[in-house]
């Protein structure tokens, strides 16, 4: 049963690793890997000395940390709240509504967000004007001060429901007798949540935290690209340009394949180091990936 998954991983994740050599060449599309001249670490040094380096690194780290702070605990909180819902019908409705955005592509979600924040007839501007909170419409997506908040809120809304499935599954495996014993001892539902539910699903939380830390440098791609109109909106580039969008713009649009490959390899190396470090820290609490 695992053969299709292993083949998928091998074909799309391991075979393409040979392309990493591009980062150390002055790659020519017509000469290929074999005949392209060797460049050593030239492209890495170019990236480190690039005037965009610190801006890109700052945006990548800040966006990733914001996603970690807000997007990671959100599904845990939703799972805990759903676990306390007594009415099965109401619980199913909430689950369906919260799961639905995950199955929509970022093109649809981004279009929905852009429509809501539109200057001309966006529902957010109309609501705020009717409440007399603003005097004129705000161009939300062209204001650097609002971009990170819009990006994080969109990510939380899209993935909170589906991400909570794993935690709900972990909660369902908790022995009901623990809650009965706690109730007899006088613990209310709130106390049971923090004394039984959270400690019982902590191994799952730790594993997902390790994986999240190992992906800190993956600040996003599709979501940022859609919300910035395929990167055309240069007004917010000072806060929206992260490593992935930078690689896309430099590597695909400008056809600097070796330079883009070097930037991508640099990002992957940092992710690996973060993953190893997070796993070592987690091992002290008795939970780790290896």
Secondary structure, DSSP 8 states (H G I E B T S, - for coil): --HHHHHHHIIIIIGGGGGGGGGGEE--TTTHHHHSEE-TTHHHHHHHTSTTHHHHHHHHHHHHHHIIIIIHHHHHHHHHHHHT---HHHHHHHHHHHHHGGGS-HHHHHHHHHHHT-TTT-HHHHHHHHTTS-SS---GGG-HHHHHHHHHHHHHHHHHHHHHHHHHHHHHTS-HHHHHHHHHTT--HHHHIIIIIHHHHHHHHHHHHHHHHTTTT---SHHHHHHTTTTT-GGGHHHH--HHHHHIIIIIIS--HHHHHHHHHHHHHHHHHHHHHHHHHHHTTT----
